[in-house]
Amino acid sequence: MIDINSMKFTGKEVEDAWDTKIVRDQFAAAALTGLLANGWVDSRVCIRAYELADAMLEARKEKK
């Protein structure tokens, strides 16, 4: 198990990680809205929304 208390992070690393988490959640919310609007209602809909959010984050990396 990783002991996060022993890890050292710079302010920029923490800020970047937090920003990525927020963007990922926003992308997932948008994906979830689209999935539900198109009739995708099953037990994996939230998981699929985060999979799509992760794909969006990867696409952003490739564009830079």
PDBQT receptor file of N, H, CA, C and O in Angstrom, charges set to zero:
ATOM      1  N   MET A   1       0.842  -1.187   0.000  1.00  0.00    +0.000 N 
ATOM      2  CA  MET A   1       0.000   0.000   0.000  1.00  0.00    +0.000 C 
ATOM      3  C   MET A   1       0.882   1.243   0.000  1.00  0.00    +0.000 C 
ATOM      4  O   MET A   1       1.933   1.262   0.641  1.00  0.00    +0.000 OA
ATOM      5  N   ILE A   2       0.462   2.271  -0.709  1.00  0.00    +0.000 N 
ATOM      6  H   ILE A   2      -0.392   2.256  -1.230  1.00  0.00    +0.000 HD
ATOM      7  CA  ILE A   2       1.220   3.503  -0.799  1.00  0.00    +0.000 C 
ATOM      8  C   ILE A   2       0.911   4.369   0.417  1.00  0.00    +0.000 C 
ATOM      9  O   ILE A   2      -0.251   4.578   0.767  1.00  0.00    +0.000 OA
ATOM     10  N   ASP A   3       1.970   4.870   1.057  1.00  0.00    +0.000 N 
ATOM     11  H   ASP A   3       2.913   4.701   0.773  1.00  0.00    +0.000 HD
ATOM     12  CA  ASP A   3       1.811   5.774   2.194  1.00  0.00    +0.000 C 
ATOM     13  C   ASP A   3       1.841   7.197   1.665  1.00  0.00    +0.000 C 
ATOM     14  O   ASP A   3       2.913   7.751   1.424  1.00  0.00    +0.000 OA
ATOM     15  N   ILE A   4       0.666   7.791   1.483  1.00  0.00    +0.000 N 
ATOM     16  H   ILE A   4      -0.205   7.341   1.679  1.00  0.00    +0.000 HD
ATOM     17  CA  ILE A   4       0.624   9.127   0.893  1.00  0.00    +0.000 C 
ATOM     18  C   ILE A   4       1.194  10.185   1.832  1.00  0.00    +0.000 C 
ATOM     19  O   ILE A   4       1.570  11.267   1.380  1.00  0.00    +0.000 OA
ATOM     20  N   ASN A   5       1.265   9.895   3.124  1.00  0.00    +0.000 N 
ATOM     21  H   ASN A   5       0.960   9.016   3.491  1.00  0.00    +0.000 HD
ATOM     22  CA  ASN A   5       1.818  10.869   4.061  1.00  0.00    +0.000 C 
ATOM     23  C   ASN A   5       3.317  11.062   3.865  1.00  0.00    +0.000 C 
ATOM     24  O   ASN A   5       3.856  12.113   4.211  1.00  0.00    +0.000 OA
ATOM     25  N   SER A   6       3.994  10.059   3.316  1.00  0.00    +0.000 N 
ATOM     26  H   SER A   6       3.556   9.205   3.035  1.00  0.00    +0.000 HD
ATOM     27  CA  SER A   6       5.434  10.162   3.111  1.00  0.00    +0.000 C 
ATOM     28  C   SER A   6       5.779  10.761   1.747  1.00  0.00    +0.000 C 
ATOM     29  O   SER A   6       6.945  11.035   1.463  1.00  0.00    +0.000 OA
ATOM     30  N   MET A   7       4.772  10.961   0.913  1.00  0.00    +0.000 N 
ATOM     31  H   MET A   7       3.824  10.739   1.143  1.00  0.00    +0.000 HD
ATOM     32  CA  MET A   7       5.013  11.496  -0.422  1.00  0.00    +0.000 C 
ATOM     33  C   MET A   7       5.091  13.022  -0.359  1.00  0.00    +0.000 C 
ATOM     34  O   MET A   7       4.376  13.664   0.410  1.00  0.00    +0.000 OA
ATOM     35  N   LYS A   8       5.955  13.574  -1.164  1.00  0.00    +0.000 N 
ATOM     36  H   LYS A   8       6.536  13.052  -1.789  1.00  0.00    +0.000 HD
ATOM     37  CA  LYS A   8       6.132  15.029  -1.213  1.00  0.00    +0.000 C 
ATOM     38  C   LYS A   8       5.621  15.543  -2.552  1.00  0.00    +0.000 C 
ATOM     39  O   LYS A   8       6.012  15.042  -3.606  1.00  0.00    +0.000 OA
ATOM     40  N   PHE A   9       4.761  16.528  -2.507  1.00  0.00    +0.000 N 
ATOM     41  H   PHE A   9       4.444  16.935  -1.651  1.00  0.00    +0.000 HD
ATOM     42  CA  PHE A   9       4.210  17.111  -3.718  1.00  0.00    +0.000 C 
ATOM     43  C   PHE A   9       4.458  18.610  -3.712  1.00  0.00    +0.000 C 
ATOM     44  O   PHE A   9       4.411  19.257  -2.666  1.00  0.00    +0.000 OA
ATOM     45  N   THR A  10       4.719  19.142  -4.871  1.00  0.00    +0.000 N 
ATOM     46  H   THR A  10       4.757  18.616  -5.721  1.00  0.00    +0.000 HD
ATOM     47  CA  THR A  10       4.807  20.589  -4.986  1.00  0.00    +0.000 C 
ATOM     48  C   THR A  10       3.397  21.134  -5.117  1.00  0.00    +0.000 C 
ATOM     49  O   THR A  10       2.462  20.392  -5.417  1.00  0.00    +0.000 OA
ATOM     50  N   GLY A  11       3.250  22.402  -4.896  1.00  0.00    +0.000 N 
ATOM     51  H   GLY A  11       4.009  23.004  -4.651  1.00  0.00    +0.000 HD
ATOM     52  CA  GLY A  11       1.941  23.027  -5.033  1.00  0.00    +0.000 C 
ATOM     53  C   GLY A  11       1.390  22.872  -6.432  1.00  0.00    +0.000 C 
ATOM     54  O   GLY A  11       0.188  22.675  -6.609  1.00  0.00    +0.000 OA
ATOM     55  N   LYS A  12       2.260  22.960  -7.436  1.00  0.00    +0.000 N 
ATOM     56  H   LYS A  12       3.236  23.120  -7.293  1.00  0.00    +0.000 HD
ATOM     57  CA  LYS A  12       1.839  22.832  -8.837  1.00  0.00    +0.000 C 
ATOM     58  C   LYS A  12       1.309  21.427  -9.117  1.00  0.00    +0.000 C 
ATOM     59  O   LYS A  12       0.307  21.272  -9.815  1.00  0.00    +0.000 OA
ATOM     60  N   GLU A  13       1.975  20.402  -8.577  1.00  0.00    +0.000 N 
ATOM     61  H   GLU A  13       2.789  20.528  -8.010  1.00  0.00    +0.000 HD
ATOM     62  CA  GLU A  13       1.522  19.014  -8.783  1.00  0.00    +0.000 C 
ATOM     63  C   GLU A  13       0.146  18.801  -8.170  1.00  0.00    +0.000 C 
ATOM     64  O   GLU A  13      -0.713  18.156  -8.772  1.00  0.00    +0.000 OA
ATOM     65  N   VAL A  14      -0.061  19.335  -6.990  1.00  0.00    +0.000 N 
ATOM     66  H   VAL A  14       0.637  19.859  -6.501  1.00  0.00    +0.000 HD
ATOM     67  CA  VAL A  14      -1.356  19.196  -6.324  1.00  0.00    +0.000 C 
ATOM     68  C   VAL A  14      -2.429  19.948  -7.113  1.00  0.00    +0.000 C 
ATOM     69  O   VAL A  14      -3.536  19.450  -7.318  1.00  0.00    +0.000 OA
ATOM     70  N   GLU A  15      -2.077  21.142  -7.546  1.00  0.00    +0.000 N 
ATOM     71  H   GLU A  15      -1.178  21.546  -7.380  1.00  0.00    +0.000 HD
ATOM     72  CA  GLU A  15      -3.028  21.942  -8.326  1.00  0.00    +0.000 C 
ATOM     73  C   GLU A  15      -3.390  21.249  -9.633  1.00  0.00    +0.000 C 
ATOM     74  O   GLU A  15      -4.562  21.215 -10.007  1.00  0.00    +0.000 OA
ATOM     75  N   ASP A  16      -2.397  20.693 -10.340  1.00  0.00    +0.000 N 
ATOM     76  H   ASP A  16      -1.444  20.721 -10.037  1.00  0.00    +0.000 HD
ATOM     77  CA  ASP A  16      -2.655  19.988 -11.594  1.00  0.00    +0.000 C 
ATOM     78  C   ASP A  16      -3.530  18.765 -11.375  1.00  0.00    +0.000 C 
ATOM     79  O   ASP A  16      -4.450  18.510 -12.152  1.00  0.00    +0.000 OA
ATOM     80  N   ALA A  17      -3.246  18.001 -10.315  1.00  0.00    +0.000 N 
ATOM     81  H   ALA A  17      -2.499  18.208  -9.684  1.00  0.00    +0.000 HD
ATOM     82  CA  ALA A  17      -4.043  16.808 -10.015  1.00  0.00    +0.000 C 
ATOM     83  C   ALA A  17      -5.482  17.195  -9.694  1.00  0.00    +0.000 C 
ATOM     84  O   ALA A  17      -6.421  16.531 -10.132  1.00  0.00    +0.000 OA
ATOM     85  N   TRP A  18      -5.652  18.261  -8.937  1.00  0.00    +0.000 N 
ATOM     86  H   TRP A  18      -4.890  18.801  -8.581  1.00  0.00    +0.000 HD
ATOM     87  CA  TRP A  18      -7.003  18.707  -8.572  1.00  0.00    +0.000 C 
ATOM     88  C   TRP A  18      -7.753  19.185  -9.807  1.00  0.00    +0.000 C 
ATOM     89  O   TRP A  18      -8.923  18.850  -9.991  1.00  0.00    +0.000 OA
ATOM     90  N   ASP A  19      -7.080  19.974 -10.664  1.00  0.00    +0.000 N 
ATOM     91  H   ASP A  19      -6.130  20.246 -10.515  1.00  0.00    +0.000 HD
ATOM     92  CA  ASP A  19      -7.714  20.461 -11.884  1.00  0.00    +0.000 C 
ATOM     93  C   ASP A  19      -8.144  19.303 -12.780  1.00  0.00    +0.000 C 
ATOM     94  O   ASP A  19      -9.235  19.329 -13.349  1.00  0.00    +0.000 OA
ATOM     95  N   THR A  20      -7.287  18.285 -12.907  1.00  0.00    +0.000 N 
ATOM     96  H   THR A  20      -6.400  18.264 -12.444  1.00  0.00    +0.000 HD
ATOM     97  CA  THR A  20      -7.623  17.118 -13.720  1.00  0.00    +0.000 C 
ATOM     98  C   THR A  20      -8.833  16.395 -13.155  1.00  0.00    +0.000 C 
ATOM     99  O   THR A  20      -9.704  15.964 -13.910  1.00  0.00    +0.000 OA
ATOM    100  N   LYS A  21      -8.899  16.255 -11.836  1.00  0.00    +0.000 N 
ATOM    101  H   LYS A  21      -8.191  16.605 -11.222  1.00  0.00    +0.000 HD
ATOM    102  CA  LYS A  21     -10.043  15.595 -11.203  1.00  0.00    +0.000 C 
ATOM    103  C   LYS A  21     -11.323  16.358 -11.483  1.00  0.00    +0.000 C 
ATOM    104  O   LYS A  21     -12.351  15.755 -11.793  1.00  0.00    +0.000 OA
ATOM    105  N   ILE A  22     -11.271  17.677 -11.378  1.00  0.00    +0.000 N 
ATOM    106  H   ILE A  22     -10.436  18.166 -11.126  1.00  0.00    +0.000 HD
ATOM    107  CA  ILE A  22     -12.458  18.484 -11.617  1.00  0.00    +0.000 C 
ATOM    108  C   ILE A  22     -12.892  18.375 -13.081  1.00  0.00    +0.000 C 
ATOM    109  O   ILE A  22     -14.077  18.198 -13.365  1.00  0.00    +0.000 OA
ATOM    110  N   VAL A  23     -11.945  18.479 -14.000  1.00  0.00    +0.000 N 
ATOM    111  H   VAL A  23     -10.983  18.622 -13.769  1.00  0.00    +0.000 HD
ATOM    112  CA  VAL A  23     -12.268  18.374 -15.427  1.00  0.00    +0.000 C 
ATOM    113  C   VAL A  23     -12.829  16.990 -15.735  1.00  0.00    +0.000 C 
ATOM    114  O   VAL A  23     -13.789  16.863 -16.494  1.00  0.00    +0.000 OA
ATOM    115  N   ARG A  24     -12.230  15.947 -15.146  1.00  0.00    +0.000 N 
ATOM    116  H   ARG A  24     -11.450  16.050 -14.529  1.00  0.00    +0.000 HD
ATOM    117  CA  ARG A  24     -12.718  14.578 -15.378  1.00  0.00    +0.000 C 
ATOM    118  C   ARG A  24     -14.177  14.453 -14.922  1.00  0.00    +0.000 C 
ATOM    119  O   ARG A  24     -15.004  13.867 -15.620  1.00  0.00    +0.000 OA
ATOM    120  N   ASP A  25     -14.478  15.004 -13.757  1.00  0.00    +0.000 N 
ATOM    121  H   ASP A  25     -13.805  15.480 -13.190  1.00  0.00    +0.000 HD
ATOM    122  CA  ASP A  25     -15.854  14.946 -13.252  1.00  0.00    +0.000 C 
ATOM    123  C   ASP A  25     -16.808  15.734 -14.149  1.00  0.00    +0.000 C 
ATOM    124  O   ASP A  25     -17.940  15.306 -14.374  1.00  0.00    +0.000 OA
ATOM    125  N   GLN A  26     -16.361  16.877 -14.660  1.00  0.00    +0.000 N 
ATOM    126  H   GLN A  26     -15.441  17.225 -14.477  1.00  0.00    +0.000 HD
ATOM    127  CA  GLN A  26     -17.202  17.662 -15.559  1.00  0.00    +0.000 C 
ATOM    128  C   GLN A  26     -17.445  16.909 -16.866  1.00  0.00    +0.000 C 
ATOM    129  O   GLN A  26     -18.563  16.895 -17.382  1.00  0.00    +0.000 OA
ATOM    130  N   PHE A  27     -16.393  16.285 -17.399  1.00  0.00    +0.000 N 
ATOM    131  H   PHE A  27     -15.485  16.296 -16.981  1.00  0.00    +0.000 HD
ATOM    132  CA  PHE A  27     -16.558  15.486 -18.611  1.00  0.00    +0.000 C 
ATOM    133  C   PHE A  27     -17.508  14.316 -18.361  1.00  0.00    +0.000 C 
ATOM    134  O   PHE A  27     -18.356  14.013 -19.201  1.00  0.00    +0.000 OA
ATOM    135  N   ALA A  28     -17.368  13.663 -17.218  1.00  0.00    +0.000 N 
ATOM    136  H   ALA A  28     -16.679  13.909 -16.536  1.00  0.00    +0.000 HD
ATOM    137  CA  ALA A  28     -18.240  12.526 -16.897  1.00  0.00    +0.000 C 
ATOM    138  C   ALA A  28     -19.692  12.976 -16.774  1.00  0.00    +0.000 C 
ATOM    139  O   ALA A  28     -20.599  12.275 -17.220  1.00  0.00    +0.000 OA
ATOM    140  N   ALA A  29     -19.914  14.135 -16.175  1.00  0.00    +0.000 N 
ATOM    141  H   ALA A  29     -19.176  14.705 -15.813  1.00  0.00    +0.000 HD
ATOM    142  CA  ALA A  29     -21.279  14.652 -16.040  1.00  0.00    +0.000 C 
ATOM    143  C   ALA A  29     -21.885  14.924 -17.417  1.00  0.00    +0.000 C 
ATOM    144  O   ALA A  29     -23.052  14.619 -17.663  1.00  0.00    +0.000 OA
ATOM    145  N   ALA A  30     -21.080  15.502 -18.311  1.00  0.00    +0.000 N 
ATOM    146  H   ALA A  30     -20.132  15.750 -18.112  1.00  0.00    +0.000 HD
ATOM    147  CA  ALA A  30     -21.569  15.769 -19.663  1.00  0.00    +0.000 C 
ATOM    148  C   ALA A  30     -21.861  14.462 -20.399  1.00  0.00    +0.000 C 
ATOM    149  O   ALA A  30     -22.878  14.340 -21.082  1.00  0.00    +0.000 OA
ATOM    150  N   ALA A  31     -20.966  13.492 -20.254  1.00  0.00    +0.000 N 
ATOM    151  H   ALA A  31     -20.140  13.592 -19.699  1.00  0.00    +0.000 HD
ATOM    152  CA  ALA A  31     -21.166  12.192 -20.906  1.00  0.00    +0.000 C 
ATOM    153  C   ALA A  31     -22.408  11.502 -20.350  1.00  0.00    +0.000 C 
ATOM    154  O   ALA A  31     -23.193  10.930 -21.106  1.00  0.00    +0.000 OA
ATOM    155  N   LEU A  32     -22.585  11.555 -19.043  1.00  0.00    +0.000 N 
ATOM    156  H   LEU A  32     -21.947  12.020 -18.428  1.00  0.00    +0.000 HD
ATOM    157  CA  LEU A  32     -23.750  10.934 -18.415  1.00  0.00    +0.000 C 
ATOM    158  C   LEU A  32     -25.042  11.559 -18.937  1.00  0.00    +0.000 C 
ATOM    159  O   LEU A  32     -26.012  10.854 -19.215  1.00  0.00    +0.000 OA
ATOM    160  N   THR A  33     -25.047  12.871 -19.066  1.00  0.00    +0.000 N 
ATOM    161  H   THR A  33     -24.259  13.443 -18.840  1.00  0.00    +0.000 HD
ATOM    162  CA  THR A  33     -26.216  13.564 -19.599  1.00  0.00    +0.000 C 
ATOM    163  C   THR A  33     -26.534  13.062 -21.010  1.00  0.00    +0.000 C 
ATOM    164  O   THR A  33     -27.686  12.777 -21.338  1.00  0.00    +0.000 OA
ATOM    165  N   GLY A  34     -25.491  12.962 -21.834  1.00  0.00    +0.000 N 
ATOM    166  H   GLY A  34     -24.555  13.193 -21.567  1.00  0.00    +0.000 HD
ATOM    167  CA  GLY A  34     -25.686  12.480 -23.201  1.00  0.00    +0.000 C 
ATOM    168  C   GLY A  34     -26.160  11.046 -23.252  1.00  0.00    +0.000 C 
ATOM    169  O   GLY A  34     -27.054  10.707 -24.028  1.00  0.00    +0.000 OA
ATOM    170  N   LEU A  35     -25.563  10.201 -22.424  1.00  0.00    +0.000 N 
ATOM    171  H   LEU A  35     -24.837  10.476 -21.794  1.00  0.00    +0.000 HD
ATOM    172  CA  LEU A  35     -25.962   8.794 -22.406  1.00  0.00    +0.000 C 
ATOM    173  C   LEU A  35     -27.428   8.640 -21.997  1.00  0.00    +0.000 C 
ATOM    174  O   LEU A  35     -28.189   7.912 -22.634  1.00  0.00    +0.000 OA
ATOM    175  N   LEU A  36     -27.809   9.331 -20.932  1.00  0.00    +0.000 N 
ATOM    176  H   LEU A  36     -27.191   9.923 -20.414  1.00  0.00    +0.000 HD
ATOM    177  CA  LEU A  36     -29.188   9.229 -20.459  1.00  0.00    +0.000 C 
ATOM    178  C   LEU A  36     -30.166   9.817 -21.467  1.00  0.00    +0.000 C 
ATOM    179  O   LEU A  36     -31.256   9.278 -21.661  1.00  0.00    +0.000 OA
ATOM    180  N   ALA A  37     -29.785  10.922 -22.111  1.00  0.00    +0.000 N 
ATOM    181  H   ALA A  37     -28.899  11.360 -21.953  1.00  0.00    +0.000 HD
ATOM    182  CA  ALA A  37     -30.663  11.554 -23.104  1.00  0.00    +0.000 C 
ATOM    183  C   ALA A  37     -30.885  10.649 -24.315  1.00  0.00    +0.000 C 
ATOM    184  O   ALA A  37     -31.899  10.753 -25.005  1.00  0.00    +0.000 OA
ATOM    185  N   ASN A  38     -29.929   9.767 -24.558  1.00  0.00    +0.000 N 
ATOM    186  H   ASN A  38     -29.105   9.683 -23.998  1.00  0.00    +0.000 HD
ATOM    187  CA  ASN A  38     -30.055   8.850 -25.693  1.00  0.00    +0.000 C 
ATOM    188  C   ASN A  38     -30.570   7.480 -25.291  1.00  0.00    +0.000 C 
ATOM    189  O   ASN A  38     -30.468   6.518 -26.053  1.00  0.00    +0.000 OA
ATOM    190  N   GLY A  39     -31.129   7.397 -24.080  1.00  0.00    +0.000 N 
ATOM    191  H   GLY A  39     -31.212   8.178 -23.461  1.00  0.00    +0.000 HD
ATOM    192  CA  GLY A  39     -31.808   6.185 -23.657  1.00  0.00    +0.000 C 
ATOM    193  C   GLY A  39     -30.922   5.097 -23.070  1.00  0.00    +0.000 C 
ATOM    194  O   GLY A  39     -31.389   3.977 -22.863  1.00  0.00    +0.000 OA
ATOM    195  N   TRP A  40     -29.650   5.396 -22.795  1.00  0.00    +0.000 N 
ATOM    196  H   TRP A  40     -29.270   6.306 -22.964  1.00  0.00    +0.000 HD
ATOM    197  CA  TRP A  40     -28.780   4.392 -22.212  1.00  0.00    +0.000 C 
ATOM    198  C   TRP A  40     -29.011   4.383 -20.704  1.00  0.00    +0.000 C 
ATOM    199  O   TRP A  40     -28.466   5.215 -19.978  1.00  0.00    +0.000 OA
ATOM    200  N   VAL A  41     -29.811   3.449 -20.251  1.00  0.00    +0.000 N 
ATOM    201  H   VAL A  41     -30.254   2.774 -20.841  1.00  0.00    +0.000 HD
ATOM    202  CA  VAL A  41     -30.101   3.335 -18.824  1.00  0.00    +0.000 C 
ATOM    203  C   VAL A  41     -29.863   1.892 -18.407  1.00  0.00    +0.000 C 
ATOM    204  O   VAL A  41     -30.703   1.019 -18.626  1.00  0.00    +0.000 OA
ATOM    205  N   ASP A  42     -28.712   1.660 -17.808  1.00  0.00    +0.000 N 
ATOM    206  H   ASP A  42     -28.029   2.369 -17.631  1.00  0.00    +0.000 HD
ATOM    207  CA  ASP A  42     -28.429   0.352 -17.227  1.00  0.00    +0.000 C 
ATOM    208  C   ASP A  42     -27.487   0.534 -16.047  1.00  0.00    +0.000 C 
ATOM    209  O   ASP A  42     -27.125   1.660 -15.708  1.00  0.00    +0.000 OA
ATOM    210  N   SER A  43     -27.097  -0.546 -15.433  1.00  0.00    +0.000 N 
ATOM    211  H   SER A  43     -27.391  -1.461 -15.709  1.00  0.00    +0.000 HD
ATOM    212  CA  SER A  43     -26.301  -0.466 -14.215  1.00  0.00    +0.000 C 
ATOM    213  C   SER A  43     -24.880   0.046 -14.445  1.00  0.00    +0.000 C 
ATOM    214  O   SER A  43     -24.202   0.424 -13.490  1.00  0.00    +0.000 OA
ATOM    215  N   ARG A  44     -24.422   0.063 -15.691  1.00  0.00    +0.000 N 
ATOM    216  H   ARG A  44     -24.973  -0.244 -16.467  1.00  0.00    +0.000 HD
ATOM    217  CA  ARG A  44     -23.063   0.506 -15.987  1.00  0.00    +0.000 C 
ATOM    218  C   ARG A  44     -22.991   1.919 -16.568  1.00  0.00    +0.000 C 
ATOM    219  O   ARG A  44     -21.931   2.336 -17.035  1.00  0.00    +0.000 OA
ATOM    220  N   VAL A  45     -24.084   2.649 -16.548  1.00  0.00    +0.000 N 
ATOM    221  H   VAL A  45     -24.945   2.310 -16.169  1.00  0.00    +0.000 HD
ATOM    222  CA  VAL A  45     -24.101   3.950 -17.210  1.00  0.00    +0.000 C 
ATOM    223  C   VAL A  45     -23.087   4.912 -16.582  1.00  0.00    +0.000 C 
ATOM    224  O   VAL A  45     -22.437   5.663 -17.310  1.00  0.00    +0.000 OA
ATOM    225  N   CYS A  46     -22.937   4.911 -15.276  1.00  0.00    +0.000 N 
ATOM    226  H   CYS A  46     -23.465   4.302 -14.685  1.00  0.00    +0.000 HD
ATOM    227  CA  CYS A  46     -21.971   5.806 -14.625  1.00  0.00    +0.000 C 
ATOM    228  C   CYS A  46     -20.539   5.386 -14.947  1.00  0.00    +0.000 C 
ATOM    229  O   CYS A  46     -19.673   6.233 -15.165  1.00  0.00    +0.000 OA
ATOM    230  N   ILE A  47     -20.298   4.096 -14.975  1.00  0.00    +0.000 N 
ATOM    231  H   ILE A  47     -21.002   3.408 -14.798  1.00  0.00    +0.000 HD
ATOM    232  CA  ILE A  47     -18.963   3.600 -15.328  1.00  0.00    +0.000 C 
ATOM    233  C   ILE A  47     -18.626   4.024 -16.750  1.00  0.00    +0.000 C 
ATOM    234  O   ILE A  47     -17.513   4.476 -17.020  1.00  0.00    +0.000 OA
ATOM    235  N   ARG A  48     -19.578   3.879 -17.652  1.00  0.00    +0.000 N 
ATOM    236  H   ARG A  48     -20.482   3.512 -17.432  1.00  0.00    +0.000 HD
ATOM    237  CA  ARG A  48     -19.366   4.264 -19.053  1.00  0.00    +0.000 C 
ATOM    238  C   ARG A  48     -19.104   5.764 -19.170  1.00  0.00    +0.000 C 
ATOM    239  O   ARG A  48     -18.289   6.188 -19.989  1.00  0.00    +0.000 OA
ATOM    240  N   ALA A  49     -19.790   6.571 -18.358  1.00  0.00    +0.000 N 
ATOM    241  H   ALA A  49     -20.452   6.227 -17.693  1.00  0.00    +0.000 HD
ATOM    242  CA  ALA A  49     -19.585   8.018 -18.391  1.00  0.00    +0.000 C 
ATOM    243  C   ALA A  49     -18.141   8.358 -18.027  1.00  0.00    +0.000 C 
ATOM    244  O   ALA A  49     -17.534   9.221 -18.661  1.00  0.00    +0.000 OA
ATOM    245  N   TYR A  50     -17.587   7.695 -17.020  1.00  0.00    +0.000 N 
ATOM    246  H   TYR A  50     -18.080   6.994 -16.505  1.00  0.00    +0.000 HD
ATOM    247  CA  TYR A  50     -16.194   7.946 -16.638  1.00  0.00    +0.000 C 
ATOM    248  C   TYR A  50     -15.211   7.384 -17.662  1.00  0.00    +0.000 C 
ATOM    249  O   TYR A  50     -14.133   7.947 -17.850  1.00  0.00    +0.000 OA
ATOM    250  N   GLU A  51     -15.559   6.297 -18.316  1.00  0.00    +0.000 N 
ATOM    251  H   GLU A  51     -16.435   5.840 -18.163  1.00  0.00    +0.000 HD
ATOM    252  CA  GLU A  51     -14.710   5.796 -19.402  1.00  0.00    +0.000 C 
ATOM    253  C   GLU A  51     -14.632   6.823 -20.525  1.00  0.00    +0.000 C 
ATOM    254  O   GLU A  51     -13.563   7.064 -21.085  1.00  0.00    +0.000 OA
ATOM    255  N   LEU A  52     -15.758   7.417 -20.846  1.00  0.00    +0.000 N 
ATOM    256  H   LEU A  52     -16.627   7.221 -20.391  1.00  0.00    +0.000 HD
ATOM    257  CA  LEU A  52     -15.781   8.451 -21.880  1.00  0.00    +0.000 C 
ATOM    258  C   LEU A  52     -15.014   9.692 -21.426  1.00  0.00    +0.000 C 
ATOM    259  O   LEU A  52     -14.318  10.319 -22.225  1.00  0.00    +0.000 OA
ATOM    260  N   ALA A  53     -15.137  10.046 -20.156  1.00  0.00    +0.000 N 
ATOM    261  H   ALA A  53     -15.702   9.537 -19.507  1.00  0.00    +0.000 HD
ATOM    262  CA  ALA A  53     -14.391  11.194 -19.621  1.00  0.00    +0.000 C 
ATOM    263  C   ALA A  53     -12.891  10.947 -19.724  1.00  0.00    +0.000 C 
ATOM    264  O   ALA A  53     -12.137  11.847 -20.094  1.00  0.00    +0.000 OA
ATOM    265  N   ASP A  54     -12.455   9.732 -19.400  1.00  0.00    +0.000 N 
ATOM    266  H   ASP A  54     -13.068   9.001 -19.100  1.00  0.00    +0.000 HD
ATOM    267  CA  ASP A  54     -11.028   9.395 -19.508  1.00  0.00    +0.000 C 
ATOM    268  C   ASP A  54     -10.555   9.490 -20.957  1.00  0.00    +0.000 C 
ATOM    269  O   ASP A  54      -9.439   9.934 -21.226  1.00  0.00    +0.000 OA
ATOM    270  N   ALA A  55     -11.410   9.070 -21.884  1.00  0.00    +0.000 N 
ATOM    271  H   ALA A  55     -12.317   8.709 -21.666  1.00  0.00    +0.000 HD
ATOM    272  CA  ALA A  55     -11.059   9.177 -23.302  1.00  0.00    +0.000 C 
ATOM    273  C   ALA A  55     -10.949  10.644 -23.718  1.00  0.00    +0.000 C 
ATOM    274  O   ALA A  55     -10.083  10.997 -24.518  1.00  0.00    +0.000 OA
ATOM    275  N   MET A  56     -11.809  11.486 -23.186  1.00  0.00    +0.000 N 
ATOM    276  H   MET A  56     -12.512  11.198 -22.536  1.00  0.00    +0.000 HD
ATOM    277  CA  MET A  56     -11.736  12.914 -23.491  1.00  0.00    +0.000 C 
ATOM    278  C   MET A  56     -10.440  13.526 -22.952  1.00  0.00    +0.000 C 
ATOM    279  O   MET A  56      -9.819  14.354 -23.619  1.00  0.00    +0.000 OA
ATOM    280  N   LEU A  57     -10.038  13.123 -21.758  1.00  0.00    +0.000 N 
ATOM    281  H   LEU A  57     -10.543  12.450 -21.217  1.00  0.00    +0.000 HD
ATOM    282  CA  LEU A  57      -8.780  13.623 -21.190  1.00  0.00    +0.000 C 
ATOM    283  C   LEU A  57      -7.594  13.189 -22.040  1.00  0.00    +0.000 C 
ATOM    284  O   LEU A  57      -6.669  13.971 -22.258  1.00  0.00    +0.000 OA
ATOM    285  N   GLU A  58      -7.612  11.962 -22.517  1.00  0.00    +0.000 N 
ATOM    286  H   GLU A  58      -8.363  11.327 -22.340  1.00  0.00    +0.000 HD
ATOM    287  CA  GLU A  58      -6.537  11.477 -23.388  1.00  0.00    +0.000 C 
ATOM    288  C   GLU A  58      -6.502  12.263 -24.698  1.00  0.00    +0.000 C 
ATOM    289  O   GLU A  58      -5.428  12.593 -25.202  1.00  0.00    +0.000 OA
ATOM    290  N   ALA A  59      -7.662  12.556 -25.235  1.00  0.00    +0.000 N 
ATOM    291  H   ALA A  59      -8.534  12.288 -24.826  1.00  0.00    +0.000 HD
ATOM    292  CA  ALA A  59      -7.729  13.326 -26.479  1.00  0.00    +0.000 C 
ATOM    293  C   ALA A  59      -7.154  14.714 -26.279  1.00  0.00    +0.000 C 
ATOM    294  O   ALA A  59      -6.515  15.257 -27.180  1.00  0.00    +0.000 OA
ATOM    295  N   ARG A  60      -7.374  15.294 -25.111  1.00  0.00    +0.000 N 
ATOM    296  H   ARG A  60      -7.893  14.853 -24.379  1.00  0.00    +0.000 HD
ATOM    297  CA  ARG A  60      -6.796  16.617 -24.824  1.00  0.00    +0.000 C 
ATOM    298  C   ARG A  60      -5.280  16.561 -24.785  1.00  0.00    +0.000 C 
ATOM    299  O   ARG A  60      -4.610  17.476 -25.263  1.00  0.00    +0.000 OA
ATOM    300  N   LYS A  61      -4.732  15.482 -24.214  1.00  0.00    +0.000 N 
ATOM    301  H   LYS A  61      -5.276  14.738 -23.827  1.00  0.00    +0.000 HD
ATOM    302  CA  LYS A  61      -3.262  15.325 -24.151  1.00  0.00    +0.000 C 
ATOM    303  C   LYS A  61      -2.671  15.227 -25.541  1.00  0.00    +0.000 C 
ATOM    304  O   LYS A  61      -1.625  15.812 -25.822  1.00  0.00    +0.000 OA
ATOM    305  N   GLU A  62      -3.339  14.490 -26.407  1.00  0.00    +0.000 N 
ATOM    306  H   GLU A  62      -4.189  14.015 -26.178  1.00  0.00    +0.000 HD
ATOM    307  CA  GLU A  62      -2.836  14.276 -27.769  1.00  0.00    +0.000 C 
ATOM    308  C   GLU A  62      -2.848  15.572 -28.567  1.00  0.00    +0.000 C 
ATOM    309  O   GLU A  62      -1.999  15.776 -29.436  1.00  0.00    +0.000 OA
ATOM    310  N   LYS A  63      -3.791  16.437 -28.281  1.00  0.00    +0.000 N 
ATOM    311  H   LYS A  63      -4.480  16.271 -27.576  1.00  0.00    +0.000 HD
ATOM    312  CA  LYS A  63      -3.916  17.686 -29.037  1.00  0.00    +0.000 C 
ATOM    313  C   LYS A  63      -2.799  18.674 -28.686  1.00  0.00    +0.000 C 
ATOM    314  O   LYS A  63      -2.401  19.479 -29.529  1.00  0.00    +0.000 OA
ATOM    315  N   LYS A  64      -2.296  18.620 -27.458  1.00  0.00    +0.000 N 
ATOM    316  H   LYS A  64      -2.619  17.966 -26.774  1.00  0.00    +0.000 HD
ATOM    317  CA  LYS A  64      -1.278  19.586 -27.010  1.00  0.00    +0.000 C 
ATOM    318  C   LYS A  64       0.041  19.396 -27.670  1.00  0.00    +0.000 C 
ATOM    319  O   LYS A  64       0.985  20.135 -27.389  1.00  0.00    +0.000 OA
TER     320      LYS A  64
